[in-house]
Amino acid sequence: MPKQHLPTPVFSLTAANRLPSWYRRPMLVTILYFIGTLVLFIQSQMTQRYNNFIIFRSSWDHMLHHMPLYQLYPDTYFDYFLYHPTFPILFAPLAVLPVAAGLFIWLMGSAGLFLYALRQLPVAANKRYIISWLLILELLNAIQSSQTNPMMAALMLLTVVNLDRGKPMLAALFTCLCFFIKGYGAITGLVFLFYDHKLTYLKYCLLFGIAGTVLPLAVLSPAELIQAYRDWFQLITSPVILEDGSVRGMIHALLHLPQQPVGRIDKTVNALAFSGLAAALFFAWKNRPQHYHWIVAGYLLLWVVLFNQSTESPTYIMAVTGAVAGLMMLPERPLSVILLGLLVLVTSLCPTDLVPSFINKIAVNYQLKALPCLLVLLYFQYYLCTGKSQKA
């Protein structure tokens, strides 16, 4: 009888034995995450550059004093408050602390939650080490801006982790938390379509959604809350927040075209983006290749950043997290290694001061941060649309 060769597990790491021992110590990467965050906290204190934290902190004070959330307050901070009307309530425990203490907890908590979410991914320990190392630079890039993006990436991962573990209540909670911070973060909830307990998940989404929607009534009147929702929707759909970090921004930069909110290129890119998303979801449902749940999740994390008019450099922690996690779920191939290298070098490294200035200038001027992420998205698209069923 011929000897049968068992397939190599997808989650194995063929190079595991060649990794140096220090590389595989979870405590080391944990320490580096928090030391890097601590250095950035000290830097922010010395330079007084934590505008986003001041925006979040001030939103609670504005809500408490019945002031409009979505107006400019140039005497306090620059830029708009762009977040859900429930977010000031969620941020209140940090808003009442002294600025330095609140900022320290915010940055450390964001890094800690992000690292915790990575540790929950359903891959072998060897691959979790690699994922953590590959994402450390992008995480610190995002931490430096003191925005919500690292926390959003963590909550989006935890949504899928809990769907994967058959815990629809927790998955619904994380989905709704994403929505009540940045509305578009709830997109990872679409992965529920590929899991059991769909009705239970939707019921909890409805429960948490209603509770979160009316939560500001603890401070606002019904009329004030309705007005806040109107103001929020008007602001996030206006060209006021048009950024250039998306695929559209990269195309405009490469072609030396001015940014236009509803130009022909933008309409074409939007049409292709939504068509691609619909195709990815349909063929994932039809083909169901290996680990398609997580490839869909990675696709959604990439998609929501690459085709979002409010995307800027710190937002890419979500896209890169989805790209790296998805690639590490796929069988090991040379293309995956190349794409991982491009993500680290072009997306995470080139836009920083760690490279020569002429390289940094090219990467920033032409918005090349989006390019490796777009290539990974197209790879996931191909995999989902052509992959064979794992039951075949």
C-alpha positions as a LaTeX table, in Angstrom:
\begin{tabular}{lrrr}
\hline
Residue & $x$ (\AA) & $y$ (\AA) & $z$ (\AA) \\
\hline
Met1 & 0.00 & 0.00 & 0.00 \\
Pro2 & 1.55 & 3.32 & $-1.01$ \\
Lys3 & 2.58 & 5.62 & 1.76 \\
Gln4 & 0.28 & 8.59 & 2.16 \\
His5 & 1.80 & 12.05 & 2.56 \\
Leu6 & $-0.21$ & 14.24 & 4.87 \\
Pro7 & $-0.52$ & 17.87 & 3.80 \\
Thr8 & 1.52 & 20.41 & 5.69 \\
Pro9 & $-0.74$ & 22.36 & 8.08 \\
Val10 & $-1.49$ & 25.85 & 6.81 \\
Phe11 & $-0.57$ & 27.38 & 10.16 \\
Ser12 & 2.88 & 25.78 & 10.24 \\
Leu13 & 5.97 & 27.89 & 9.69 \\
Thr14 & 8.57 & 26.06 & 7.66 \\
Ala15 & 11.32 & 28.45 & 8.75 \\
Ala16 & 10.47 & 28.15 & 12.45 \\
Asn17 & 13.60 & 26.21 & 13.31 \\
Arg18 & 15.80 & 28.86 & 11.72 \\
Leu19 & 14.36 & 31.77 & 13.70 \\
Pro20 & 16.71 & 33.05 & 16.42 \\
Ser21 & 15.50 & 32.29 & 19.93 \\
Trp22 & 15.23 & 35.97 & 20.92 \\
Tyr23 & 12.86 & 36.55 & 18.00 \\
Arg24 & 10.42 & 34.01 & 19.40 \\
Arg25 & 10.17 & 35.45 & 22.91 \\
Pro26 & 6.73 & 37.08 & 23.35 \\
Met27 & 7.99 & 39.14 & 26.29 \\
Leu28 & 10.60 & 40.84 & 24.10 \\
Val29 & 8.16 & 42.11 & 21.48 \\
Thr30 & 5.74 & 43.12 & 24.26 \\
Ile31 & 8.46 & 45.18 & 25.95 \\
Leu32 & 9.40 & 46.83 & 22.65 \\
Tyr33 & 5.75 & 47.73 & 21.95 \\
Phe34 & 5.43 & 49.46 & 25.30 \\
Ile35 & 8.89 & 51.06 & 25.31 \\
Gly36 & 8.20 & 52.48 & 21.85 \\
Thr37 & 4.85 & 53.80 & 23.08 \\
Leu38 & 6.47 & 55.29 & 26.19 \\
Val39 & 9.09 & 57.08 & 24.06 \\
Leu40 & 6.33 & 58.54 & 21.87 \\
Phe41 & 4.42 & 59.64 & 24.98 \\
Ile42 & 7.50 & 61.45 & 26.28 \\
Gln43 & 8.05 & 63.00 & 22.85 \\
Ser44 & 4.45 & 64.24 & 22.75 \\
Gln45 & 4.86 & 65.81 & 26.19 \\
Met46 & 8.04 & 67.58 & 25.15 \\
Thr47 & 6.66 & 68.84 & 21.83 \\
Gln48 & 3.04 & 69.35 & 23.00 \\
Arg49 & 1.93 & 67.50 & 19.87 \\
Tyr50 & $-1.17$ & 65.55 & 20.88 \\
Asn51 & $-3.89$ & 67.52 & 19.13 \\
Asn52 & $-6.09$ & 64.48 & 18.52 \\
Phe53 & $-6.15$ & 63.61 & 22.20 \\
Ile54 & $-7.19$ & 67.18 & 22.97 \\
Ile55 & $-10.00$ & 66.85 & 20.42 \\
Phe56 & $-11.27$ & 63.68 & 22.14 \\
Arg57 & $-10.89$ & 65.20 & 25.58 \\
Ser58 & $-12.64$ & 68.41 & 24.62 \\
Ser59 & $-15.57$ & 66.57 & 23.03 \\
Trp60 & $-16.71$ & 65.42 & 26.46 \\
Asp61 & $-16.50$ & 68.96 & 27.83 \\
His62 & $-18.42$ & 70.30 & 24.84 \\
Met63 & $-21.14$ & 67.68 & 25.25 \\
Leu64 & $-21.34$ & 68.29 & 28.99 \\
His65 & $-21.85$ & 72.02 & 28.38 \\
His66 & $-24.29$ & 71.47 & 25.48 \\
Met67 & $-21.94$ & 72.96 & 22.90 \\
Pro68 & $-21.98$ & 71.81 & 19.26 \\
Leu69 & $-19.62$ & 68.85 & 18.74 \\
Tyr70 & $-18.92$ & 69.32 & 15.06 \\
Gln71 & $-17.75$ & 72.91 & 14.88 \\
Leu72 & $-14.20$ & 74.23 & 14.88 \\
Tyr73 & $-12.72$ & 75.41 & 18.18 \\
Pro74 & $-9.43$ & 77.00 & 17.05 \\
Asp75 & $-8.65$ & 78.34 & 20.51 \\
Thr76 & $-8.54$ & 74.77 & 21.87 \\
Tyr77 & $-7.44$ & 72.57 & 18.97 \\
Phe78 & $-7.23$ & 72.47 & 15.19 \\
Asp79 & $-9.26$ & 70.21 & 12.89 \\
Tyr80 & $-12.78$ & 68.87 & 13.39 \\
Phe81 & $-14.18$ & 66.31 & 15.79 \\
Leu82 & $-15.24$ & 63.60 & 13.31 \\
Tyr83 & $-16.39$ & 60.82 & 15.59 \\
His84 & $-19.74$ & 59.33 & 16.54 \\
Pro85 & $-21.87$ & 61.37 & 18.99 \\
Thr86 & $-21.54$ & 58.51 & 21.50 \\
Phe87 & $-17.74$ & 58.66 & 21.49 \\
Pro88 & $-17.48$ & 61.56 & 24.02 \\
Ile89 & $-19.37$ & 59.41 & 26.55 \\
Leu90 & $-17.01$ & 56.47 & 25.96 \\
Phe91 & $-13.99$ & 58.75 & 26.31 \\
Ala92 & $-15.25$ & 60.51 & 29.44 \\
Pro93 & $-13.21$ & 58.42 & 31.96 \\
Leu94 & $-10.01$ & 59.67 & 30.32 \\
Ala95 & $-11.32$ & 63.19 & 29.70 \\
Val96 & $-11.75$ & 63.89 & 33.42 \\
Leu97 & $-8.12$ & 63.00 & 34.19 \\
Pro98 & $-5.21$ & 65.44 & 33.93 \\
Val99 & $-3.98$ & 65.68 & 30.36 \\
Ala100 & $-0.69$ & 63.84 & 30.91 \\
Ala101 & $-2.29$ & 60.99 & 32.84 \\
Gly102 & $-5.12$ & 60.61 & 30.35 \\
Leu103 & $-2.76$ & 60.65 & 27.38 \\
Phe104 & $-0.46$ & 58.07 & 28.99 \\
Ile105 & $-3.32$ & 55.67 & 29.66 \\
Trp106 & $-4.74$ & 56.28 & 26.18 \\
Leu107 & $-1.51$ & 55.50 & 24.35 \\
Met108 & $-0.50$ & 52.56 & 26.53 \\
Gly109 & $-4.02$ & 51.16 & 26.48 \\
Ser110 & $-4.18$ & 51.43 & 22.69 \\
Ala111 & $-0.87$ & 49.57 & 22.30 \\
Gly112 & $-1.89$ & 46.96 & 24.86 \\
Leu113 & $-5.27$ & 46.27 & 23.29 \\
Phe114 & $-3.71$ & 46.03 & 19.85 \\
Leu115 & $-1.09$ & 43.54 & 21.04 \\
Tyr116 & $-3.78$ & 41.56 & 22.89 \\
Ala117 & $-5.86$ & 41.32 & 19.71 \\
Leu118 & $-2.86$ & 40.02 & 17.76 \\
Arg119 & $-2.33$ & 37.33 & 20.40 \\
Gln120 & $-5.91$ & 36.10 & 19.82 \\
Leu121 & $-5.40$ & 35.34 & 16.11 \\
Pro122 & $-5.94$ & 31.65 & 15.29 \\
Val123 & $-2.40$ & 30.98 & 14.13 \\
Ala124 & 0.52 & 29.10 & 15.65 \\
Ala125 & 2.77 & 30.97 & 18.07 \\
Asn126 & 5.54 & 31.24 & 15.47 \\
Lys127 & 3.29 & 33.17 & 13.15 \\
Arg128 & 2.01 & 35.40 & 15.93 \\
Tyr129 & 5.60 & 36.43 & 16.64 \\
Ile130 & 6.11 & 37.32 & 13.00 \\
Ile131 & 2.83 & 39.27 & 12.82 \\
Ser132 & 3.78 & 41.25 & 15.94 \\
Trp133 & 7.23 & 42.10 & 14.58 \\
Leu134 & 5.90 & 43.06 & 11.15 \\
Leu135 & 3.33 & 45.45 & 12.63 \\
Ile136 & 5.40 & 47.17 & 15.31 \\
Leu137 & 6.56 & 50.02 & 13.06 \\
Glu138 & 3.10 & 50.75 & 11.67 \\
Leu139 & 1.65 & 50.58 & 15.18 \\
Leu140 & 4.14 & 53.17 & 16.46 \\
Asn141 & 3.44 & 55.36 & 13.42 \\
Ala142 & $-0.23$ & 55.33 & 14.44 \\
Ile143 & 0.44 & 55.76 & 18.17 \\
Gln144 & 2.42 & 58.92 & 17.43 \\
Ser145 & $-0.74$ & 60.65 & 16.22 \\
Ser146 & $-2.69$ & 59.72 & 19.42 \\
Gln147 & $-5.70$ & 58.79 & 17.26 \\
Thr148 & $-8.17$ & 55.95 & 17.67 \\
Asn149 & $-6.77$ & 53.86 & 14.81 \\
Pro150 & $-4.78$ & 51.27 & 16.84 \\
Met151 & $-7.82$ & 50.68 & 19.03 \\
Met152 & $-10.04$ & 50.43 & 15.97 \\
Ala153 & $-7.76$ & 47.82 & 14.40 \\
Ala154 & $-7.86$ & 45.81 & 17.63 \\
Leu155 & $-11.65$ & 45.98 & 17.95 \\
Met156 & $-12.10$ & 44.98 & 14.31 \\
Leu157 & $-9.86$ & 41.94 & 14.83 \\
Leu158 & $-11.68$ & 41.01 & 18.04 \\
Thr159 & $-15.00$ & 41.13 & 16.18 \\
Val160 & $-13.80$ & 38.38 & 13.85 \\
Val161 & $-11.98$ & 36.46 & 16.60 \\
Asn162 & $-15.21$ & 36.12 & 18.56 \\
Leu163 & $-17.26$ & 35.20 & 15.51 \\
Asp164 & $-14.60$ & 32.55 & 14.85 \\
Arg165 & $-14.95$ & 31.26 & 18.41 \\
Gly166 & $-18.75$ & 31.08 & 18.26 \\
Lys167 & $-19.29$ & 34.02 & 20.64 \\
Pro168 & $-21.81$ & 36.23 & 18.80 \\
Met169 & $-22.55$ & 38.45 & 21.81 \\
Leu170 & $-18.93$ & 39.55 & 22.19 \\
Ala171 & $-18.57$ & 39.89 & 18.43 \\
Ala172 & $-21.63$ & 42.16 & 18.34 \\
Leu173 & $-20.26$ & 44.23 & 21.24 \\
Phe174 & $-16.96$ & 44.84 & 19.43 \\
Thr175 & $-18.77$ & 45.60 & 16.17 \\
Cys176 & $-20.89$ & 48.23 & 17.89 \\
Leu177 & $-17.92$ & 49.73 & 19.71 \\
Cys178 & $-16.24$ & 50.14 & 16.31 \\
Phe179 & $-19.35$ & 51.91 & 15.04 \\
Phe180 & $-19.61$ & 54.21 & 18.05 \\
Ile181 & $-16.01$ & 55.33 & 17.57 \\
Lys182 & $-15.70$ & 55.52 & 13.77 \\
Gly183 & $-18.86$ & 54.46 & 11.99 \\
Tyr184 & $-17.08$ & 52.67 & 9.15 \\
Gly185 & $-15.22$ & 50.37 & 11.56 \\
Ala186 & $-18.32$ & 48.21 & 11.83 \\
Ile187 & $-17.64$ & 46.90 & 8.32 \\
Thr188 & $-15.84$ & 43.85 & 9.72 \\
Gly189 & $-19.21$ & 42.78 & 11.07 \\
Leu190 & $-20.01$ & 41.64 & 7.52 \\
Val191 & $-17.97$ & 38.52 & 8.27 \\
Phe192 & $-20.97$ & 37.29 & 10.29 \\
Leu193 & $-22.48$ & 36.24 & 6.94 \\
Phe194 & $-20.02$ & 33.34 & 6.86 \\
Tyr195 & $-20.58$ & 32.05 & 10.40 \\
Asp196 & $-23.31$ & 30.31 & 12.37 \\
His197 & $-25.47$ & 32.11 & 14.97 \\
Lys198 & $-26.32$ & 34.87 & 12.50 \\
Leu199 & $-29.64$ & 35.72 & 14.12 \\
Thr200 & $-28.11$ & 35.81 & 17.60 \\
Tyr201 & $-25.38$ & 38.13 & 16.37 \\
Leu202 & $-27.91$ & 40.47 & 14.76 \\
Lys203 & $-30.07$ & 40.51 & 17.89 \\
Tyr204 & $-27.12$ & 41.58 & 20.03 \\
Cys205 & $-26.07$ & 44.15 & 17.43 \\
Leu206 & $-29.57$ & 45.60 & 17.65 \\
Leu207 & $-29.47$ & 45.59 & 21.46 \\
Phe208 & $-26.04$ & 47.18 & 21.75 \\
Gly209 & $-26.78$ & 49.49 & 18.84 \\
Ile210 & $-29.90$ & 50.93 & 20.44 \\
Ala211 & $-28.19$ & 51.26 & 23.83 \\
Gly212 & $-25.19$ & 53.05 & 22.34 \\
Thr213 & $-27.30$ & 55.30 & 20.13 \\
Val214 & $-29.31$ & 56.68 & 23.05 \\
Leu215 & $-26.40$ & 56.72 & 25.52 \\
Pro216 & $-25.74$ & 60.48 & 24.99 \\
Leu217 & $-29.24$ & 61.13 & 26.35 \\
Ala218 & $-27.58$ & 60.87 & 29.75 \\
Val219 & $-26.25$ & 64.35 & 28.97 \\
Leu220 & $-28.20$ & 65.71 & 25.98 \\
Ser221 & $-31.85$ & 66.32 & 25.33 \\
Pro222 & $-33.52$ & 64.28 & 22.53 \\
Ala223 & $-33.54$ & 67.35 & 20.27 \\
Glu224 & $-29.83$ & 68.01 & 20.91 \\
Leu225 & $-28.97$ & 64.39 & 20.17 \\
Ile226 & $-30.91$ & 64.38 & 16.91 \\
Gln227 & $-29.13$ & 67.58 & 15.88 \\
Ala228 & $-25.77$ & 66.03 & 16.80 \\
Tyr229 & $-26.47$ & 63.08 & 14.50 \\
Arg230 & $-27.45$ & 65.41 & 11.69 \\
Asp231 & $-24.29$ & 67.49 & 12.15 \\
Trp232 & $-22.12$ & 64.36 & 12.25 \\
Phe233 & $-23.56$ & 62.89 & 9.08 \\
Gln234 & $-23.29$ & 66.21 & 7.26 \\
Leu235 & $-19.63$ & 66.60 & 8.28 \\
Ile236 & $-18.43$ & 63.08 & 7.42 \\
Thr237 & $-20.07$ & 63.23 & 3.98 \\
Ser238 & $-18.75$ & 66.70 & 3.14 \\
Pro239 & $-15.54$ & 67.52 & 1.22 \\
Val240 & $-14.26$ & 69.29 & 4.33 \\
Ile241 & $-12.60$ & 66.06 & 5.50 \\
Leu242 & $-11.26$ & 65.04 & 2.09 \\
Glu243 & $-7.81$ & 63.51 & 2.69 \\
Asp244 & $-5.31$ & 62.23 & 0.15 \\
Gly245 & $-4.20$ & 58.95 & 1.73 \\
Ser246 & $-6.57$ & 56.66 & $-0.18$ \\
Val247 & $-6.16$ & 54.95 & $-3.56$ \\
Arg248 & $-7.85$ & 57.95 & $-5.13$ \\
Gly249 & $-5.31$ & 60.24 & $-3.50$ \\
Met250 & $-2.47$ & 58.10 & $-4.83$ \\
Ile251 & $-3.89$ & 58.20 & $-8.37$ \\
His252 & $-4.31$ & 61.97 & $-8.20$ \\
Ala253 & $-0.73$ & 62.35 & $-6.94$ \\
Leu254 & 0.77 & 60.06 & $-9.57$ \\
Leu255 & $-1.10$ & 61.88 & $-12.35$ \\
His256 & $-0.44$ & 65.31 & $-10.81$ \\
Leu257 & $-4.16$ & 66.05 & $-10.65$ \\
Pro258 & $-5.88$ & 68.25 & $-8.03$ \\
Gln259 & $-7.99$ & 66.53 & $-5.40$ \\
Gln260 & $-11.69$ & 66.55 & $-6.32$ \\
Pro261 & $-14.40$ & 65.06 & $-4.11$ \\
Val262 & $-16.63$ & 63.85 & $-6.95$ \\
Gly263 & $-14.44$ & 63.88 & $-10.04$ \\
Arg264 & $-14.51$ & 61.30 & $-12.80$ \\
Ile265 & $-11.57$ & 59.36 & $-11.37$ \\
Asp266 & $-13.23$ & 59.24 & $-7.97$ \\
Lys267 & $-16.48$ & 57.92 & $-9.40$ \\
Thr268 & $-14.62$ & 55.26 & $-11.38$ \\
Val269 & $-12.59$ & 54.17 & $-8.35$ \\
Asn270 & $-15.74$ & 54.04 & $-6.21$ \\
Ala271 & $-17.54$ & 51.91 & $-8.78$ \\
Leu272 & $-14.62$ & 49.50 & $-9.03$ \\
Ala273 & $-14.26$ & 49.38 & $-5.25$ \\
Phe274 & $-17.88$ & 48.47 & $-4.58$ \\
Ser275 & $-17.96$ & 46.02 & $-7.48$ \\
Gly276 & $-14.83$ & 44.36 & $-6.13$ \\
Leu277 & $-16.28$ & 44.17 & $-2.62$ \\
Ala278 & $-19.51$ & 42.60 & $-3.88$ \\
Ala279 & $-17.55$ & 40.08 & $-5.97$ \\
Ala280 & $-15.26$ & 39.18 & $-3.07$ \\
Leu281 & $-18.19$ & 38.51 & $-0.74$ \\
Phe282 & $-20.11$ & 36.55 & $-3.37$ \\
Phe283 & $-17.23$ & 34.30 & $-4.42$ \\
Ala284 & $-16.10$ & 33.81 & $-0.83$ \\
Trp285 & $-19.60$ & 32.50 & $-0.12$ \\
Lys286 & $-19.58$ & 30.36 & $-3.26$ \\
Asn287 & $-16.02$ & 28.99 & $-3.24$ \\
Arg288 & $-15.19$ & 28.96 & 0.48 \\
Pro289 & $-11.44$ & 28.40 & 0.09 \\
Gln290 & $-9.26$ & 27.65 & 3.10 \\
His291 & $-9.59$ & 30.22 & 5.88 \\
Tyr292 & $-11.78$ & 32.40 & 3.71 \\
His293 & $-13.36$ & 33.94 & 6.83 \\
Trp294 & $-10.06$ & 35.58 & 7.73 \\
Ile295 & $-9.17$ & 36.49 & 4.17 \\
Val296 & $-12.53$ & 38.28 & 3.93 \\
Ala297 & $-11.74$ & 40.03 & 7.24 \\
Gly298 & $-8.34$ & 41.15 & 5.94 \\
Tyr299 & $-9.98$ & 42.29 & 2.71 \\
Leu300 & $-12.48$ & 44.42 & 4.63 \\
Leu301 & $-9.78$ & 46.02 & 6.79 \\
Leu302 & $-7.88$ & 46.93 & 3.63 \\
Trp303 & $-10.93$ & 48.03 & 1.67 \\
Val304 & $-12.29$ & 50.43 & 4.27 \\
Val305 & $-8.95$ & 52.28 & 4.39 \\
Leu306 & $-8.03$ & 52.23 & 0.71 \\
Phe307 & $-11.37$ & 53.63 & $-0.49$ \\
Asn308 & $-12.19$ & 56.04 & 2.33 \\
Gln309 & $-12.16$ & 59.79 & 1.73 \\
Ser310 & $-10.96$ & 60.43 & 5.29 \\
Thr311 & $-7.91$ & 58.14 & 5.08 \\
Glu312 & $-4.60$ & 59.57 & 6.22 \\
Ser313 & $-1.27$ & 58.01 & 7.12 \\
Pro314 & $-2.11$ & 56.87 & 10.71 \\
Thr315 & $-5.27$ & 55.13 & 9.43 \\
Tyr316 & $-3.10$ & 52.53 & 7.71 \\
Ile317 & $-2.59$ & 50.54 & 10.90 \\
Met318 & $-6.00$ & 49.00 & 10.09 \\
Ala319 & $-5.11$ & 48.19 & 6.48 \\
Val320 & $-1.65$ & 46.82 & 7.26 \\
Thr321 & $-3.03$ & 44.73 & 10.13 \\
Gly322 & $-5.61$ & 43.19 & 7.80 \\
Ala323 & $-2.99$ & 42.62 & 5.11 \\
Val324 & $-0.43$ & 40.96 & 7.39 \\
Ala325 & $-2.99$ & 38.82 & 9.25 \\
Gly326 & $-4.58$ & 37.66 & 6.00 \\
Leu327 & $-1.25$ & 36.86 & 4.33 \\
Met328 & $-0.14$ & 34.84 & 7.34 \\
Met329 & $-3.34$ & 32.79 & 7.09 \\
Leu330 & $-2.61$ & 31.80 & 3.49 \\
Pro331 & $-0.33$ & 28.92 & 2.49 \\
Glu332 & 3.30 & 30.01 & 2.36 \\
Arg333 & 4.25 & 31.22 & $-1.10$ \\
Pro334 & 6.98 & 33.51 & $-2.45$ \\
Leu335 & 4.37 & 36.11 & $-3.42$ \\
Ser336 & 3.20 & 36.38 & 0.20 \\
Val337 & 6.78 & 37.02 & 1.35 \\
Ile338 & 7.25 & 39.69 & $-1.34$ \\
Leu339 & 4.02 & 41.42 & $-0.37$ \\
Leu340 & 4.93 & 41.34 & 3.32 \\
Gly341 & 8.28 & 42.91 & 2.48 \\
Leu342 & 6.63 & 45.66 & 0.44 \\
Leu343 & 4.23 & 46.39 & 3.28 \\
Val344 & 7.05 & 46.87 & 5.75 \\
Leu345 & 9.39 & 48.78 & 3.43 \\
Val346 & 7.01 & 50.94 & 1.36 \\
Thr347 & 3.95 & 51.35 & 3.56 \\
Ser348 & 5.47 & 51.41 & 7.05 \\
Leu349 & 9.08 & 52.54 & 6.58 \\
Cys350 & 9.39 & 54.84 & 3.56 \\
Pro351 & 6.97 & 57.56 & 4.79 \\
Thr352 & 9.02 & 57.98 & 8.01 \\
Asp353 & 12.20 & 59.85 & 8.91 \\
Leu354 & 14.03 & 56.51 & 9.23 \\
Val355 & 14.85 & 56.54 & 5.50 \\
Pro356 & 16.83 & 59.08 & 3.43 \\
Ser357 & 14.88 & 62.27 & 2.82 \\
Phe358 & 14.61 & 61.81 & $-0.95$ \\
Ile359 & 12.96 & 58.39 & $-0.46$ \\
Asn360 & 10.63 & 59.83 & 2.15 \\
Lys361 & 9.72 & 62.69 & $-0.18$ \\
Ile362 & 8.86 & 60.35 & $-3.05$ \\
Ala363 & 6.76 & 58.09 & $-0.81$ \\
Val364 & 4.85 & 61.01 & 0.72 \\
Asn365 & 4.41 & 63.12 & $-2.43$ \\
Tyr366 & 3.05 & 60.21 & $-4.45$ \\
Gln367 & 1.06 & 58.64 & $-1.59$ \\
Leu368 & 2.81 & 55.32 & $-2.15$ \\
Lys369 & 1.71 & 54.10 & 1.27 \\
Ala370 & $-1.44$ & 52.82 & $-0.45$ \\
Leu371 & 0.33 & 50.82 & $-3.17$ \\
Pro372 & 1.42 & 47.63 & $-1.30$ \\
Cys373 & $-1.96$ & 47.52 & 0.47 \\
Leu374 & $-3.73$ & 47.72 & $-2.89$ \\
Leu375 & $-1.58$ & 44.86 & $-4.20$ \\
Val376 & $-2.51$ & 42.72 & $-1.19$ \\
Leu377 & $-6.18$ & 43.59 & $-1.65$ \\
Leu378 & $-6.00$ & 42.43 & $-5.28$ \\
Tyr379 & $-4.25$ & 39.23 & $-4.17$ \\
Phe380 & $-7.03$ & 38.55 & $-1.67$ \\
Gln381 & $-9.58$ & 39.33 & $-4.38$ \\
Tyr382 & $-7.96$ & 36.76 & $-6.68$ \\
Tyr383 & $-7.78$ & 34.16 & $-3.90$ \\
Leu384 & $-11.42$ & 34.58 & $-2.88$ \\
Cys385 & $-12.71$ & 34.59 & $-6.47$ \\
Thr386 & $-10.66$ & 31.65 & $-7.76$ \\
Gly387 & $-9.85$ & 29.57 & $-4.69$ \\
Lys388 & $-11.19$ & 26.05 & $-4.48$ \\
Ser389 & $-13.51$ & 24.90 & $-1.72$ \\
Gln390 & $-11.73$ & 23.39 & 1.25 \\
Lys391 & $-14.22$ & 20.53 & 1.03 \\
Ala392 & $-13.13$ & 19.67 & $-2.50$ \\
\hline
\end{tabular}
